[in-house]
Structures are given as structure tokens and as C-alpha cells.
């Protein structure tokens, strides 16, 4: 999945916590979110807060779908609130896609 397709997909599925998201979809959206937050942070603090709040729900949704892709529950996202333990999430996010179907559906196409 390329950058533009990944960002469009994540924004379109901003409330879809079901299904699966490929590794490329997650990381391309992460890069886009990081870039937007850097740029808006340079503009003004209020613009940054608005952008961060606007991208929070799509980021949570794609994170949950990414965890589903490796066979984990989306509730593992709660690990992000524990300092240092949230490194486990990074490990989960870099895992390859399970090629077979799992409880969360068919593997993503890209």
C-alpha cells in the first residue's frame, strides 16, 4: 500500500475498529500523522491541539486494526499508557501480517 492510499484508507475508516490493517497502512499513516503534528506544532499550539485531537480517533482505529492483523486484541492499545511497557506495542506493530485468516477476518490485500 502506498502513502496516499494508506492515509485515505485510515481517514475513511476513522471509526472502524474491526477488520485488519497491513503493516504498510499503519506505518504510512503514522508517518503522515507525525508530519502533520510537526508542521502544526510549528504554526501554533492551538492548531497542534486541534490536529492532534482530529487524528486521535483514526490513529486508535488503525492501531486496533493493526493489532488484529497479528491476532491480538485491540485492547492491547491500553499498554500505551504505561511508561516503558508501551515498547511492547512497537514490537507488535512491526510484526509481519498473518497470512491466514484469523478471528478478525481475512488478511489485508495490500
Number of C-alpha atoms within 10 A of each C-alpha: 16 10 15 12 13 22 22 13 17 22 18 11 15 17 14 17 19 16 20 26 27 24 21 17 24 23 19 19 25 17 13 15 19 13 12 16 19 12 14 18 16 11 11 10 11 11 15 18 14 13 17 18 11 11 18 13 18 23 20 17 24 30 25 24 25 30 27 27 32 23 18 16 15 19 11 16 16 10 14 14 9 9 8 9 11 15 13 13 16 11 9 16 19 14 13 11 20 15 11 9 12 16 11 17 14 14 19 17 8 11
